[in-house]
Amino acid sequence: MRPFFGPRARLRWVHLILGGALLMPYFLLASVVVGALNDGADAFSSLPVMLTSYAVALPLAAVSALFPPARPMSVAAVRMLCAVPAELLAEGPAGTWAARARTAAWWTAHLGTGAVLSGMTLAVPPMALVLLATPFSAALRESEYELYPWLSALPGRLVAPLLGAALLVVLALCAAAAGALLARLAPVLLGPTPADRLAAAEERAADLAVRNRLARELHDSVGHALSAVTLQAAAARRVLDTDPRFVREALAAIEDTTRRTVGELDAVLGLLRDGDERAGPGAPAPTLAADLAGLLGRTRAGGVEVAAEEDPGPVGDWGRLPAIASREAYRIVQEGLSNVLKHGSGPVRLRIAAAGTELEITMTNPLATPATGRPRAGGGRGLRGIAERAALLGGRAEAGEHDGGWRLRASLPLGTPSGDPR
C-alpha cells in the first residue's frame, strides 16, 4: 500500500490539489465568459457549461505560463512535492521560447490534471462515507435522492460498504497514477535545455578558473614564504653565535617576508568572501618593477646565491610592462626560486629579458644532491602553476634537467607596453 498511501504519494496528491487551486482563477474567468454566451448559465449547475469553462481555462493557463517566472515556481514545487532529483530540473527562468513552451505545457498538464483530481477529492470521500454508513443508518436508506432507493433492500445494504471502499481505493489509485505521471513528465518539460546546460557549464568553468587562480596565488605566495622563512631561520640558527650580523639580516628578511605574505593572504581570502569590500582592491599584487629586488634579497638572505641579469630591452624599464604580464612574471620567478629553496641548491642564474613582443625568463641551478637538498619532483603543483600562468597569457613554460643542472624557461607575450605600472 506504500505506493498509494506512503509519504511520496501523499505529497504528490498535495501537488495535484495545488494545481487544481491554481486553475480556479482561470476557470472562474472562463465561466463568466462562457456563461454570458449561454444566456447567463451557471457553470456550477450545468455540466456542459462547466466542461466548456474547463476547456477554455486551460489555454488561458498555458498563455500565462509563457512568462519567465513560471518555470522557477514550477520547479520549486516539483522538487518539494514530487520527489524529482534536482539535477534533472532546470535552474532559473526560461530563457528561450522553446523552454517557455515546454513550461507552458507542464503548467497546463499540472493544472488540468490537478483540477480533475481536486474535484474527485472533494466529491468521492463524502459519497464513499455515505455508502459505508448506509447499512447502519435508516435515514440514509430512506433518503429521497434517486441514488439511494435500492439501498433499502438487503442486497443494497450489503453492497454499499464494498462500493464505498472501492471508490476510496479508486481515488487513491487515480491520485497515485496522476502523481507518478507528472513526476515522469517533469524532467522532460522542466529539465534543462541545451542552452541551460551550456550556461551551467560556463558558470562552473568560470568558478573553477577563479578557484584555480586563487589556489595558484596561495601556493606561490604562502609556499614561497614558508620555504624562505624556514631556510632563513635554519641559516640564522647555525651561525647564531658566530655571525650576529647575518642573524640580524636573516631575522629582518623573515619579518619582511611574513609581513608581505600576510598582506597577500588577506587579499586572496578577501576574494573568497562574498560581499567583502576588501575583495576589490585589497593588497596590491607584487610586480617585477616594485618587488623583484626584495624577492631576490630575501632569497639571498636564506643562504642561496642568486646572480640576476635584467634586460628590459625595448620596454625601457619593468614599470612599463603590461600589468598582468608583470604580475605573472613575478609569480613565475617567485615559484622558481621557491623550488630552488625546497629542492635544489645554488648558485642560481636568473635572466629576465624583454625581446620583441615577449618577456623571456630563464633560471638555472645545479641539481640537488644528498648534501644540498631533496630530490626534485617533476609534477608538483608549482610547476603546473607556472605552466598555467604562462598559458593564460598565451605563452609557454618548461622545466627540467638541462646540461647537468635544472632549467626553468618561460615566455610571456607582452602585447603593447603600458606606461601604467599597476
Residue, then its C-alpha position, 0 to 999 in steps of 0.5 A: m500500500r506504500p505506493f498509494f498511501g506512503p509519504r511520496a504519494r501523499l505529497r504528490w496528491v498535495h501537488l495535484i490539489l495545488g494545481g487544481a487551486l491554481l486553475m480556479p482563477y482561470f476557470l472562474l474567468a472562463s465561466v463568466v465568459v462562457g456563461a454570458l454566451n449561454d444566456g447567463a448559465d451557471a457553470f456550477s449547475s450545468l455540466p456542459v457549461m462547466l466542461t466548456s469553462y474547463a476547456v477554455a481555462l486551460p489555454l488561458a493557463a498555458v498563455s500565462a505560463l509563457f512568462p519567465p517566472a513560471r518555470p522557477m515556481s514550477v520547479a520549486a514545487v516539483r522538487m518539494l512535492c514530487a520527489v524529482p532529483a534536482e539535477l534533472l530540473a532546470e535552474g532559473p527562468a526560461g530563457t528561450w521560447a522553446a523552454r517557455a513552451r515546454t513550461a507552458a505545457w507542464w503548467t497546463a498538464h499540472l493544472g488540468t490534471g490537478a483540477v480533475l483530481s481536486g474535484m474527485t477529492l472533494a466529491v468521492p470521500p463524502m459519497a464513499l462515507v455515505l455508502l459505508a454508513t448506509p447499512f447502519s443508518a435508516a435515514l440514509r436508506e430512506s433518503e429521497y435522492e434517486l441514488y439511494p432507493w435500492l439501498s433499502a433492500l438487503p442486497g443494497r445494504l450489503v453492497a454499499p460498504l464494498l462500493g464505498a471502499a472501492l471508490l476510496v481505493v479508486l481515488a487513491l489509485c487515480a491520485a497515485a497514477a496522476g502523481a507518478l505521471l507528472a513526476r515522469l513528465a517533469p524532467v522532460l518539460l522542466g529539465p534543462t535545455p541545451a542552452d541551460r546546460l551550456a550556461a551551467a557549464e560556463e558558470r562552473a568553468a568560470d568558478l573553477a578558473v577563479r578557484n584555480r587562480l586563487a589556489r595558484e596565488l596561495h601556493d606561490s605566495v604562502g609556499h614561497a614564504l614558508s620555504a624562505v622563512t624556514l631556510q632563513a631561520a635554519a641559516a640564522r640558527r647555525v651561525l647564531d653565535t658566530d655571525p650576529r650580523f647575518v642573524r640580524e639580516a636573516l631575522a629582518a628578511i623573515e619579518d619582511t617576508t611574513r609581513r608581505t605574505v600576510g598582506e597577500l593572504d588577506a587579499v586572496l581570502g578577501l576574494l573568497r568572501d562574498g560581499d567583502e569590500r576588501a575583495g576589490p582592491g585589497a593588497p596590491a599584487p607584487t610586480l617585477a618593477a616594485d618587488l623583484a629586488g626584495l624577492l631576490g634579497r630575501t632569497r639571498a638572505g636564506g643562504v642561496e646565491v642568486a646572480a640576476e641579469e635584467d634586460p628590459g630591452p625595448v620596454g625601457d624599464w619593468g614599470r612599463l610592462p603590461a600589468i598582468a604580464s608583470r604580475e605573472a612574471y613575478r609569480i613565475v620567478q617567485e615559484g622558481l626560486s621557491n623550488v630552488l629553496k625546497h629542492g635544489s641548491g645554488p648558485v642560481r642564474l636568473r635572466i629576465a629579458a624583454a625581446g620583441t613582443e615577449l618577456e623571456i625568463t630563464m633560471t638555472n641551478p645545479l641539481a640537488t644532491p644528498a648534501t644540498g637538498r631533496p630530490r626534485a619532483g617533476g609534477g608538483r603543483g608549482l610547476r603546473g602553476i607556472a605552466e598555467r600562468a604562462a598559458l593564460l597569457g598565451g605563452r609557454a613554460e618548461a622545466g627540467e634537467h638541462d646540461g647537468g643542472w635544472r632549467l626553468r624557461a618561460s615566455l610571456p607575450l607582452g602585447t603593447p607596453s603600458g606606461d601604467p605600472r599597476 
